[in-house]
Amino acid sequence: MKFGKFGVFGFTDALAGPALADFARRVERLGYATLWYPEAMHYESFALGGFLLGQTERLSIASGIANIYARDPAAAVMGHNSLNALYGGRFVLGLGVSHAPLVAGARGHAYGKPLTTMRSYLDGMDRAWSVMQGGTTPQVVLAALGPQMTALAATRTLGAFPYNITPAQVALSRATMAGRGALICEQKVCLCSDPRIARRTARAALQVYLGLPNYFQNWLRLGFEPADYAGAGSDRLMDAMVYWGTAEQIREKLAVYHDAGADQVVIQALRTDGAAGPDWEALEALAPNASG
């Protein structure tokens, strides 16, 4: 599978059916290649994927990221195969180990060692694929930040999907991927030229991530310091995690990912008013179909 140059990430839990349908259709009309959605605390990943696929004709729909603790490996294979068989091979199964508070607290599972747990899960998927009838070509990627998970993504799946990163991640990931696999990079944007409003928006979006070890350990690898994610986070971290400014300024920053070797940049367009859904003005201005 070839990933297009740009995708869109959107939080879907707060959107009802009509808004979800509109979201998917508008992303498709704007020429984005892929719509990525999370699995948080409301919609089940495969059910939502099927709904979004049913609202579109060409757009690839990708779980970003389905929690491996939510279903066993065989169920994941069956969901993947069902959606691809029914919707023309347009579904990408993004998998991740999630975070201990969500797994142990919300789901009641024991949170295992991430790399060992993911490797075992992929082994289980391979066994399921070997015995199930009517299977499709696996279209799987892994949420991966550190070198070991990234190497696993490159050797066992289509590639890696790192989140809350900077363009420096591209070199770090490519160093462990040994020329294999796609690299799909998420980047938040805020179409706003007022630094006060932009950073307020960034802090609201990043608040939930500042206490999660998976992210602040990777921020250290990217050159940040503990002081950058203390409290509400430094301006330096906010400006890196959320690109703000004019559409042209944001486009120039996004281009750095592709220049560094990313296959797809996934845009998460934040609204300054904090309301549910993406900032459509930003997505329209940055769209592949936009003339500017």
ChimeraX commands (.cxc) that place a marker at each C-alpha (Angstrom):
marker #1 position 0.00,0.00,0.00 radius 0.5
marker #1 position 1.23,3.49,-0.87 radius 0.5
marker #1 position 0.45,6.21,1.63 radius 0.5
marker #1 position -0.44,9.57,0.11 radius 0.5
marker #1 position 1.50,12.68,1.00 radius 0.5
marker #1 position -1.01,14.07,3.49 radius 0.5
marker #1 position -3.55,12.58,5.86 radius 0.5
marker #1 position -5.83,13.97,8.56 radius 0.5
marker #1 position -6.15,12.95,12.20 radius 0.5
marker #1 position -9.35,13.71,14.05 radius 0.5
marker #1 position -10.71,12.96,17.50 radius 0.5
marker #1 position -14.02,11.27,16.86 radius 0.5
marker #1 position -15.46,10.44,20.29 radius 0.5
marker #1 position -17.26,13.77,20.65 radius 0.5
marker #1 position -18.85,13.60,17.18 radius 0.5
marker #1 position -22.25,12.02,16.53 radius 0.5
marker #1 position -23.08,10.06,13.39 radius 0.5
marker #1 position -23.99,12.96,11.05 radius 0.5
marker #1 position -20.89,14.92,12.08 radius 0.5
marker #1 position -18.68,11.85,11.58 radius 0.5
marker #1 position -20.13,11.28,8.11 radius 0.5
marker #1 position -19.57,14.93,7.19 radius 0.5
marker #1 position -16.03,14.77,8.55 radius 0.5
marker #1 position -15.08,11.79,6.38 radius 0.5
marker #1 position -16.73,13.14,3.24 radius 0.5
marker #1 position -15.14,16.57,3.54 radius 0.5
marker #1 position -11.67,15.09,4.13 radius 0.5
marker #1 position -12.14,13.00,0.98 radius 0.5
marker #1 position -13.31,15.99,-1.09 radius 0.5
marker #1 position -10.29,18.01,-0.01 radius 0.5
marker #1 position -7.96,15.41,-1.49 radius 0.5
marker #1 position -6.35,14.02,1.64 radius 0.5
marker #1 position -5.23,10.41,1.27 radius 0.5
marker #1 position -6.06,9.01,4.70 radius 0.5
marker #1 position -8.32,9.74,7.65 radius 0.5
marker #1 position -6.84,8.54,10.93 radius 0.5
marker #1 position -8.96,8.17,14.06 radius 0.5
marker #1 position -8.16,7.04,17.62 radius 0.5
marker #1 position -9.66,4.42,19.87 radius 0.5
marker #1 position -10.28,6.20,23.13 radius 0.5
marker #1 position -13.28,5.76,25.42 radius 0.5
marker #1 position -16.38,5.87,23.21 radius 0.5
marker #1 position -16.40,4.36,19.72 radius 0.5
marker #1 position -15.07,0.84,19.16 radius 0.5
marker #1 position -12.34,0.95,16.54 radius 0.5
marker #1 position -13.61,-1.49,13.88 radius 0.5
marker #1 position -17.23,-0.41,14.16 radius 0.5
marker #1 position -16.21,3.21,13.63 radius 0.5
marker #1 position -13.88,2.25,10.79 radius 0.5
marker #1 position -16.73,0.50,9.00 radius 0.5
marker #1 position -18.99,3.52,9.41 radius 0.5
marker #1 position -16.36,5.92,8.00 radius 0.5
marker #1 position -15.59,3.59,5.11 radius 0.5
marker #1 position -19.29,3.45,4.30 radius 0.5
marker #1 position -19.43,7.23,4.02 radius 0.5
marker #1 position -16.58,7.48,1.49 radius 0.5
marker #1 position -15.52,6.06,-1.85 radius 0.5
marker #1 position -11.77,6.56,-2.25 radius 0.5
marker #1 position -10.45,7.72,1.10 radius 0.5
marker #1 position -8.29,5.32,3.10 radius 0.5
marker #1 position -9.52,4.95,6.68 radius 0.5
marker #1 position -6.97,4.09,9.35 radius 0.5
marker #1 position -7.21,3.33,13.04 radius 0.5
marker #1 position -4.77,5.57,14.78 radius 0.5
marker #1 position -4.44,3.75,17.01 radius 0.5
marker #1 position -6.47,0.62,17.88 radius 0.5
marker #1 position -5.61,-0.60,21.37 radius 0.5
marker #1 position -4.26,-4.17,21.32 radius 0.5
marker #1 position -5.73,-4.78,24.79 radius 0.5
marker #1 position -9.24,-4.25,23.38 radius 0.5
marker #1 position -9.37,-7.53,21.41 radius 0.5
marker #1 position -7.35,-10.67,20.85 radius 0.5
marker #1 position -5.10,-11.02,17.78 radius 0.5
marker #1 position -7.55,-13.25,15.88 radius 0.5
marker #1 position -10.36,-10.72,16.38 radius 0.5
marker #1 position -8.09,-7.98,15.05 radius 0.5
marker #1 position -7.31,-10.04,11.95 radius 0.5
marker #1 position -11.00,-10.78,11.38 radius 0.5
marker #1 position -11.90,-7.09,11.72 radius 0.5
marker #1 position -9.10,-6.08,9.37 radius 0.5
marker #1 position -10.08,-8.70,6.79 radius 0.5
marker #1 position -13.78,-7.88,7.00 radius 0.5
marker #1 position -13.35,-4.15,6.44 radius 0.5
marker #1 position -10.89,-4.60,3.59 radius 0.5
marker #1 position -13.00,-7.24,1.87 radius 0.5
marker #1 position -16.15,-5.14,2.14 radius 0.5
marker #1 position -14.63,-1.75,1.28 radius 0.5
marker #1 position -12.12,-2.34,-1.47 radius 0.5
marker #1 position -8.93,-2.63,0.58 radius 0.5
marker #1 position -9.19,0.90,2.00 radius 0.5
marker #1 position -8.67,0.07,5.68 radius 0.5
marker #1 position -5.35,0.35,7.50 radius 0.5
marker #1 position -5.10,-1.20,10.95 radius 0.5
marker #1 position -2.93,0.95,13.17 radius 0.5
marker #1 position -2.07,-0.88,16.39 radius 0.5
marker #1 position -0.59,0.35,19.65 radius 0.5
marker #1 position 0.10,-0.70,23.23 radius 0.5
marker #1 position -1.68,2.41,24.55 radius 0.5
marker #1 position -0.75,3.63,28.04 radius 0.5
marker #1 position -0.80,1.96,31.44 radius 0.5
marker #1 position -3.50,4.23,32.97 radius 0.5
marker #1 position -5.90,3.49,30.09 radius 0.5
marker #1 position -5.15,-0.24,30.02 radius 0.5
marker #1 position -5.01,-1.02,33.73 radius 0.5
marker #1 position -7.40,1.63,34.94 radius 0.5
marker #1 position -10.12,1.86,32.30 radius 0.5
marker #1 position -9.93,-1.67,30.88 radius 0.5
marker #1 position -8.79,-3.65,33.90 radius 0.5
marker #1 position -5.92,-5.44,32.12 radius 0.5
marker #1 position -2.38,-5.94,33.35 radius 0.5
marker #1 position -0.14,-3.64,31.32 radius 0.5
marker #1 position 2.74,-5.71,29.97 radius 0.5
marker #1 position 6.15,-4.73,28.71 radius 0.5
marker #1 position 5.34,-2.81,25.50 radius 0.5
marker #1 position 7.80,-4.43,23.09 radius 0.5
marker #1 position 7.30,-7.99,24.36 radius 0.5
marker #1 position 3.53,-7.58,24.39 radius 0.5
marker #1 position 3.38,-6.16,20.88 radius 0.5
marker #1 position 5.69,-8.82,19.46 radius 0.5
marker #1 position 3.53,-11.55,21.00 radius 0.5
marker #1 position 0.40,-9.90,19.62 radius 0.5
marker #1 position 1.85,-9.79,16.11 radius 0.5
marker #1 position 2.80,-13.46,16.45 radius 0.5
marker #1 position -0.82,-14.22,17.30 radius 0.5
marker #1 position -2.00,-12.26,14.27 radius 0.5
marker #1 position 0.37,-14.23,12.04 radius 0.5
marker #1 position -1.07,-17.48,13.36 radius 0.5
marker #1 position -4.59,-16.25,12.71 radius 0.5
marker #1 position -3.74,-15.17,9.18 radius 0.5
marker #1 position -2.28,-18.59,8.45 radius 0.5
marker #1 position -5.50,-20.45,9.28 radius 0.5
marker #1 position -8.32,-18.05,8.37 radius 0.5
marker #1 position -10.08,-18.25,5.05 radius 0.5
marker #1 position -10.71,-15.27,2.79 radius 0.5
marker #1 position -7.87,-13.28,4.20 radius 0.5
marker #1 position -6.58,-10.08,2.64 radius 0.5
marker #1 position -3.05,-8.72,2.37 radius 0.5
marker #1 position -2.14,-7.37,5.81 radius 0.5
marker #1 position -2.29,-3.57,6.00 radius 0.5
marker #1 position -1.00,-2.91,9.49 radius 0.5
marker #1 position 1.17,-0.19,11.04 radius 0.5
marker #1 position 2.38,0.29,14.60 radius 0.5
marker #1 position 2.36,3.29,16.88 radius 0.5
marker #1 position 6.10,3.59,17.46 radius 0.5
marker #1 position 8.31,6.18,19.11 radius 0.5
marker #1 position 11.38,4.42,20.46 radius 0.5
marker #1 position 13.95,2.55,18.37 radius 0.5
marker #1 position 12.92,-0.99,19.31 radius 0.5
marker #1 position 9.21,-0.56,18.58 radius 0.5
marker #1 position 10.11,1.29,15.38 radius 0.5
marker #1 position 12.34,-1.56,14.26 radius 0.5
marker #1 position 9.53,-4.02,15.01 radius 0.5
marker #1 position 7.14,-1.90,12.94 radius 0.5
marker #1 position 9.56,-1.92,10.00 radius 0.5
marker #1 position 10.18,-5.66,10.07 radius 0.5
marker #1 position 6.68,-6.93,10.86 radius 0.5
marker #1 position 4.24,-4.35,9.41 radius 0.5
marker #1 position 3.88,-1.67,6.74 radius 0.5
marker #1 position 5.60,0.87,8.94 radius 0.5
marker #1 position 5.51,3.22,11.91 radius 0.5
marker #1 position 3.12,5.96,13.04 radius 0.5
marker #1 position 4.83,8.21,15.60 radius 0.5
marker #1 position 2.70,10.84,17.39 radius 0.5
marker #1 position 3.59,14.05,19.27 radius 0.5
marker #1 position 6.90,14.43,17.49 radius 0.5
marker #1 position 9.07,16.87,15.53 radius 0.5
marker #1 position 10.80,16.39,12.15 radius 0.5
marker #1 position 13.83,15.18,14.10 radius 0.5
marker #1 position 11.88,11.96,14.63 radius 0.5
marker #1 position 12.29,11.10,10.95 radius 0.5
marker #1 position 16.05,10.60,11.21 radius 0.5
marker #1 position 15.70,8.69,14.48 radius 0.5
marker #1 position 13.06,6.37,13.06 radius 0.5
marker #1 position 14.76,5.84,9.71 radius 0.5
marker #1 position 17.99,4.90,11.49 radius 0.5
marker #1 position 16.30,1.82,12.93 radius 0.5
marker #1 position 14.05,0.98,10.00 radius 0.5
marker #1 position 16.94,-0.07,7.74 radius 0.5
marker #1 position 15.23,1.17,4.59 radius 0.5
marker #1 position 12.03,-0.77,5.26 radius 0.5
marker #1 position 8.52,0.42,5.86 radius 0.5
marker #1 position 6.56,3.64,5.64 radius 0.5
marker #1 position 6.93,6.45,8.14 radius 0.5
marker #1 position 3.70,8.30,8.89 radius 0.5
marker #1 position 4.16,11.41,11.05 radius 0.5
marker #1 position 1.39,13.19,12.95 radius 0.5
marker #1 position 1.61,16.96,13.42 radius 0.5
marker #1 position -0.83,19.30,15.15 radius 0.5
marker #1 position -1.48,22.71,13.62 radius 0.5
marker #1 position -3.28,25.86,14.68 radius 0.5
marker #1 position -4.18,28.37,11.98 radius 0.5
marker #1 position -3.59,31.39,14.20 radius 0.5
marker #1 position -0.93,34.12,14.21 radius 0.5
marker #1 position -1.45,35.22,17.80 radius 0.5
marker #1 position 1.15,33.38,19.91 radius 0.5
marker #1 position -0.92,33.74,23.07 radius 0.5
marker #1 position -3.99,32.10,21.55 radius 0.5
marker #1 position -1.95,29.48,19.69 radius 0.5
marker #1 position -0.06,28.40,22.80 radius 0.5
marker #1 position -3.22,28.35,24.87 radius 0.5
marker #1 position -4.73,26.04,22.26 radius 0.5
marker #1 position -1.58,23.90,22.24 radius 0.5
marker #1 position -1.58,23.51,26.02 radius 0.5
marker #1 position -5.21,22.45,26.02 radius 0.5
marker #1 position -4.43,19.79,23.41 radius 0.5
marker #1 position -1.19,18.59,25.02 radius 0.5
marker #1 position -2.32,18.54,28.65 radius 0.5
marker #1 position -3.36,14.90,28.57 radius 0.5
marker #1 position -0.01,13.79,27.13 radius 0.5
marker #1 position 2.32,15.62,29.52 radius 0.5
marker #1 position 1.93,12.96,32.21 radius 0.5
marker #1 position 2.43,9.93,29.96 radius 0.5
marker #1 position 5.96,8.42,30.08 radius 0.5
marker #1 position 5.82,7.17,26.47 radius 0.5
marker #1 position 5.81,10.75,25.24 radius 0.5
marker #1 position 8.14,12.56,27.60 radius 0.5
marker #1 position 10.77,9.85,27.20 radius 0.5
marker #1 position 10.61,10.39,23.46 radius 0.5
marker #1 position 10.76,14.17,23.86 radius 0.5
marker #1 position 14.10,13.66,25.58 radius 0.5
marker #1 position 15.28,11.74,22.51 radius 0.5
marker #1 position 14.12,14.64,20.35 radius 0.5
marker #1 position 16.25,17.12,22.28 radius 0.5
marker #1 position 13.83,18.51,24.85 radius 0.5
marker #1 position 14.58,18.74,28.57 radius 0.5
marker #1 position 12.48,17.79,31.63 radius 0.5
marker #1 position 11.78,21.47,32.20 radius 0.5
marker #1 position 10.02,21.61,28.84 radius 0.5
marker #1 position 7.20,19.34,29.99 radius 0.5
marker #1 position 7.00,20.48,33.59 radius 0.5
marker #1 position 3.75,22.12,34.59 radius 0.5
marker #1 position 1.78,23.18,31.54 radius 0.5
marker #1 position 4.76,22.75,29.22 radius 0.5
marker #1 position 7.25,25.27,27.88 radius 0.5
marker #1 position 6.57,27.59,24.95 radius 0.5
marker #1 position 9.37,25.75,23.15 radius 0.5
marker #1 position 7.55,22.42,23.45 radius 0.5
marker #1 position 4.18,23.92,22.54 radius 0.5
marker #1 position 5.58,25.58,19.41 radius 0.5
marker #1 position 7.15,22.29,18.31 radius 0.5
marker #1 position 4.11,20.12,18.99 radius 0.5
marker #1 position 1.64,22.58,17.42 radius 0.5
marker #1 position 2.65,24.52,14.32 radius 0.5
marker #1 position 0.92,27.89,14.27 radius 0.5
marker #1 position 0.89,30.92,12.01 radius 0.5
marker #1 position -0.43,31.55,8.53 radius 0.5
marker #1 position -1.25,28.72,6.17 radius 0.5
marker #1 position 1.92,29.43,4.21 radius 0.5
marker #1 position 4.07,29.36,7.35 radius 0.5
marker #1 position 2.52,26.08,8.44 radius 0.5
marker #1 position 2.94,24.54,4.97 radius 0.5
marker #1 position 6.64,25.39,5.04 radius 0.5
marker #1 position 7.06,23.70,8.42 radius 0.5
marker #1 position 5.15,20.59,7.31 radius 0.5
marker #1 position 7.37,20.33,4.24 radius 0.5
marker #1 position 10.35,19.69,6.51 radius 0.5
marker #1 position 8.91,16.26,7.34 radius 0.5
marker #1 position 8.77,15.25,3.68 radius 0.5
marker #1 position 12.20,16.73,2.99 radius 0.5
marker #1 position 13.56,14.59,5.84 radius 0.5
marker #1 position 12.02,11.42,4.41 radius 0.5
marker #1 position 8.54,11.02,5.90 radius 0.5
marker #1 position 6.06,9.18,3.67 radius 0.5
marker #1 position 2.91,10.84,5.00 radius 0.5
marker #1 position 2.29,13.83,7.24 radius 0.5
marker #1 position -0.95,13.54,9.19 radius 0.5
marker #1 position -2.43,16.93,10.04 radius 0.5
marker #1 position -4.41,17.40,13.23 radius 0.5
marker #1 position -6.07,20.81,12.91 radius 0.5
marker #1 position -6.89,22.28,16.32 radius 0.5
marker #1 position -9.73,24.71,16.89 radius 0.5
marker #1 position -8.90,27.76,19.00 radius 0.5
marker #1 position -12.37,27.73,20.59 radius 0.5
marker #1 position -11.92,24.22,21.97 radius 0.5
marker #1 position -15.07,22.92,20.28 radius 0.5
marker #1 position -15.33,19.36,18.97 radius 0.5
marker #1 position -14.18,18.59,15.46 radius 0.5
marker #1 position -11.32,19.89,13.34 radius 0.5
marker #1 position -10.62,23.42,12.21 radius 0.5
marker #1 position -12.01,23.28,8.69 radius 0.5
marker #1 position -10.44,26.57,7.70 radius 0.5
marker #1 position -7.03,25.05,8.41 radius 0.5
marker #1 position -7.76,21.76,6.66 radius 0.5
marker #1 position -9.06,23.60,3.60 radius 0.5
marker #1 position -6.07,25.94,3.48 radius 0.5
marker #1 position -3.56,23.07,3.84 radius 0.5
marker #1 position -5.40,20.57,1.63 radius 0.5
marker #1 position -3.71,18.88,-1.33 radius 0.5
marker #1 position -6.50,20.34,-3.49 radius 0.5
marker #1 position -5.92,23.90,-2.24 radius 0.5
marker #1 position -4.59,26.28,-4.86 radius 0.5
marker #1 position -2.45,28.21,-2.39 radius 0.5
marker link #1:1,2 radius 0.2
marker link #1:2,3 radius 0.2
marker link #1:3,4 radius 0.2
marker link #1:4,5 radius 0.2
marker link #1:5,6 radius 0.2
marker link #1:6,7 radius 0.2
marker link #1:7,8 radius 0.2
marker link #1:8,9 radius 0.2
marker link #1:9,10 radius 0.2
marker link #1:10,11 radius 0.2
marker link #1:11,12 radius 0.2
marker link #1:12,13 radius 0.2
marker link #1:13,14 radius 0.2
marker link #1:14,15 radius 0.2
marker link #1:15,16 radius 0.2
marker link #1:16,17 radius 0.2
marker link #1:17,18 radius 0.2
marker link #1:18,19 radius 0.2
marker link #1:19,20 radius 0.2
marker link #1:20,21 radius 0.2
marker link #1:21,22 radius 0.2
marker link #1:22,23 radius 0.2
marker link #1:23,24 radius 0.2
marker link #1:24,25 radius 0.2
marker link #1:25,26 radius 0.2
marker link #1:26,27 radius 0.2
marker link #1:27,28 radius 0.2
marker link #1:28,29 radius 0.2
marker link #1:29,30 radius 0.2
marker link #1:30,31 radius 0.2
marker link #1:31,32 radius 0.2
marker link #1:32,33 radius 0.2
marker link #1:33,34 radius 0.2
marker link #1:34,35 radius 0.2
marker link #1:35,36 radius 0.2
marker link #1:36,37 radius 0.2
marker link #1:37,38 radius 0.2
marker link #1:38,39 radius 0.2
marker link #1:39,40 radius 0.2
marker link #1:40,41 radius 0.2
marker link #1:41,42 radius 0.2
marker link #1:42,43 radius 0.2
marker link #1:43,44 radius 0.2
marker link #1:44,45 radius 0.2
marker link #1:45,46 radius 0.2
marker link #1:46,47 radius 0.2
marker link #1:47,48 radius 0.2
marker link #1:48,49 radius 0.2
marker link #1:49,50 radius 0.2
marker link #1:50,51 radius 0.2
marker link #1:51,52 radius 0.2
marker link #1:52,53 radius 0.2
marker link #1:53,54 radius 0.2
marker link #1:54,55 radius 0.2
marker link #1:55,56 radius 0.2
marker link #1:56,57 radius 0.2
marker link #1:57,58 radius 0.2
marker link #1:58,59 radius 0.2
marker link #1:59,60 radius 0.2
marker link #1:60,61 radius 0.2
marker link #1:61,62 radius 0.2
marker link #1:62,63 radius 0.2
marker link #1:63,64 radius 0.2
marker link #1:64,65 radius 0.2
marker link #1:65,66 radius 0.2
marker link #1:66,67 radius 0.2
marker link #1:67,68 radius 0.2
marker link #1:68,69 radius 0.2
marker link #1:69,70 radius 0.2
marker link #1:70,71 radius 0.2
marker link #1:71,72 radius 0.2
marker link #1:72,73 radius 0.2
marker link #1:73,74 radius 0.2
marker link #1:74,75 radius 0.2
marker link #1:75,76 radius 0.2
marker link #1:76,77 radius 0.2
marker link #1:77,78 radius 0.2
marker link #1:78,79 radius 0.2
marker link #1:79,80 radius 0.2
marker link #1:80,81 radius 0.2
marker link #1:81,82 radius 0.2
marker link #1:82,83 radius 0.2
marker link #1:83,84 radius 0.2
marker link #1:84,85 radius 0.2
marker link #1:85,86 radius 0.2
marker link #1:86,87 radius 0.2
marker link #1:87,88 radius 0.2
marker link #1:88,89 radius 0.2
marker link #1:89,90 radius 0.2
marker link #1:90,91 radius 0.2
marker link #1:91,92 radius 0.2
marker link #1:92,93 radius 0.2
marker link #1:93,94 radius 0.2
marker link #1:94,95 radius 0.2
marker link #1:95,96 radius 0.2
marker link #1:96,97 radius 0.2
marker link #1:97,98 radius 0.2
marker link #1:98,99 radius 0.2
marker link #1:99,100 radius 0.2
marker link #1:100,101 radius 0.2
marker link #1:101,102 radius 0.2
marker link #1:102,103 radius 0.2
marker link #1:103,104 radius 0.2
marker link #1:104,105 radius 0.2
marker link #1:105,106 radius 0.2
marker link #1:106,107 radius 0.2
marker link #1:107,108 radius 0.2
marker link #1:108,109 radius 0.2
marker link #1:109,110 radius 0.2
marker link #1:110,111 radius 0.2
marker link #1:111,112 radius 0.2
marker link #1:112,113 radius 0.2
marker link #1:113,114 radius 0.2
marker link #1:114,115 radius 0.2
marker link #1:115,116 radius 0.2
marker link #1:116,117 radius 0.2
marker link #1:117,118 radius 0.2
marker link #1:118,119 radius 0.2
marker link #1:119,120 radius 0.2
marker link #1:120,121 radius 0.2
marker link #1:121,122 radius 0.2
marker link #1:122,123 radius 0.2
marker link #1:123,124 radius 0.2
marker link #1:124,125 radius 0.2
marker link #1:125,126 radius 0.2
marker link #1:126,127 radius 0.2
marker link #1:127,128 radius 0.2
marker link #1:128,129 radius 0.2
marker link #1:129,130 radius 0.2
marker link #1:130,131 radius 0.2
marker link #1:131,132 radius 0.2
marker link #1:132,133 radius 0.2
marker link #1:133,134 radius 0.2
marker link #1:134,135 radius 0.2
marker link #1:135,136 radius 0.2
marker link #1:136,137 radius 0.2
marker link #1:137,138 radius 0.2
marker link #1:138,139 radius 0.2
marker link #1:139,140 radius 0.2
marker link #1:140,141 radius 0.2
marker link #1:141,142 radius 0.2
marker link #1:142,143 radius 0.2
marker link #1:143,144 radius 0.2
marker link #1:144,145 radius 0.2
marker link #1:145,146 radius 0.2
marker link #1:146,147 radius 0.2
marker link #1:147,148 radius 0.2
marker link #1:148,149 radius 0.2
marker link #1:149,150 radius 0.2
marker link #1:150,151 radius 0.2
marker link #1:151,152 radius 0.2
marker link #1:152,153 radius 0.2
marker link #1:153,154 radius 0.2
marker link #1:154,155 radius 0.2
marker link #1:155,156 radius 0.2
marker link #1:156,157 radius 0.2
marker link #1:157,158 radius 0.2
marker link #1:158,159 radius 0.2
marker link #1:159,160 radius 0.2
marker link #1:160,161 radius 0.2
marker link #1:161,162 radius 0.2
marker link #1:162,163 radius 0.2
marker link #1:163,164 radius 0.2
marker link #1:164,165 radius 0.2
marker link #1:165,166 radius 0.2
marker link #1:166,167 radius 0.2
marker link #1:167,168 radius 0.2
marker link #1:168,169 radius 0.2
marker link #1:169,170 radius 0.2
marker link #1:170,171 radius 0.2
marker link #1:171,172 radius 0.2
marker link #1:172,173 radius 0.2
marker link #1:173,174 radius 0.2
marker link #1:174,175 radius 0.2
marker link #1:175,176 radius 0.2
marker link #1:176,177 radius 0.2
marker link #1:177,178 radius 0.2
marker link #1:178,179 radius 0.2
marker link #1:179,180 radius 0.2
marker link #1:180,181 radius 0.2
marker link #1:181,182 radius 0.2
marker link #1:182,183 radius 0.2
marker link #1:183,184 radius 0.2
marker link #1:184,185 radius 0.2
marker link #1:185,186 radius 0.2
marker link #1:186,187 radius 0.2
marker link #1:187,188 radius 0.2
marker link #1:188,189 radius 0.2
marker link #1:189,190 radius 0.2
marker link #1:190,191 radius 0.2
marker link #1:191,192 radius 0.2
marker link #1:192,193 radius 0.2
marker link #1:193,194 radius 0.2
marker link #1:194,195 radius 0.2
marker link #1:195,196 radius 0.2
marker link #1:196,197 radius 0.2
marker link #1:197,198 radius 0.2
marker link #1:198,199 radius 0.2
marker link #1:199,200 radius 0.2
marker link #1:200,201 radius 0.2
marker link #1:201,202 radius 0.2
marker link #1:202,203 radius 0.2
marker link #1:203,204 radius 0.2
marker link #1:204,205 radius 0.2
marker link #1:205,206 radius 0.2
marker link #1:206,207 radius 0.2
marker link #1:207,208 radius 0.2
marker link #1:208,209 radius 0.2
marker link #1:209,210 radius 0.2
marker link #1:210,211 radius 0.2
marker link #1:211,212 radius 0.2
marker link #1:212,213 radius 0.2
marker link #1:213,214 radius 0.2
marker link #1:214,215 radius 0.2
marker link #1:215,216 radius 0.2
marker link #1:216,217 radius 0.2
marker link #1:217,218 radius 0.2
marker link #1:218,219 radius 0.2
marker link #1:219,220 radius 0.2
marker link #1:220,221 radius 0.2
marker link #1:221,222 radius 0.2
marker link #1:222,223 radius 0.2
marker link #1:223,224 radius 0.2
marker link #1:224,225 radius 0.2
marker link #1:225,226 radius 0.2
marker link #1:226,227 radius 0.2
marker link #1:227,228 radius 0.2
marker link #1:228,229 radius 0.2
marker link #1:229,230 radius 0.2
marker link #1:230,231 radius 0.2
marker link #1:231,232 radius 0.2
marker link #1:232,233 radius 0.2
marker link #1:233,234 radius 0.2
marker link #1:234,235 radius 0.2
marker link #1:235,236 radius 0.2
marker link #1:236,237 radius 0.2
marker link #1:237,238 radius 0.2
marker link #1:238,239 radius 0.2
marker link #1:239,240 radius 0.2
marker link #1:240,241 radius 0.2
marker link #1:241,242 radius 0.2
marker link #1:242,243 radius 0.2
marker link #1:243,244 radius 0.2
marker link #1:244,245 radius 0.2
marker link #1:245,246 radius 0.2
marker link #1:246,247 radius 0.2
marker link #1:247,248 radius 0.2
marker link #1:248,249 radius 0.2
marker link #1:249,250 radius 0.2
marker link #1:250,251 radius 0.2
marker link #1:251,252 radius 0.2
marker link #1:252,253 radius 0.2
marker link #1:253,254 radius 0.2
marker link #1:254,255 radius 0.2
marker link #1:255,256 radius 0.2
marker link #1:256,257 radius 0.2
marker link #1:257,258 radius 0.2
marker link #1:258,259 radius 0.2
marker link #1:259,260 radius 0.2
marker link #1:260,261 radius 0.2
marker link #1:261,262 radius 0.2
marker link #1:262,263 radius 0.2
marker link #1:263,264 radius 0.2
marker link #1:264,265 radius 0.2
marker link #1:265,266 radius 0.2
marker link #1:266,267 radius 0.2
marker link #1:267,268 radius 0.2
marker link #1:268,269 radius 0.2
marker link #1:269,270 radius 0.2
marker link #1:270,271 radius 0.2
marker link #1:271,272 radius 0.2
marker link #1:272,273 radius 0.2
marker link #1:273,274 radius 0.2
marker link #1:274,275 radius 0.2
marker link #1:275,276 radius 0.2
marker link #1:276,277 radius 0.2
marker link #1:277,278 radius 0.2
marker link #1:278,279 radius 0.2
marker link #1:279,280 radius 0.2
marker link #1:280,281 radius 0.2
marker link #1:281,282 radius 0.2
marker link #1:282,283 radius 0.2
marker link #1:283,284 radius 0.2
marker link #1:284,285 radius 0.2
marker link #1:285,286 radius 0.2
marker link #1:286,287 radius 0.2
marker link #1:287,288 radius 0.2
marker link #1:288,289 radius 0.2
marker link #1:289,290 radius 0.2
marker link #1:290,291 radius 0.2
marker link #1:291,292 radius 0.2
view
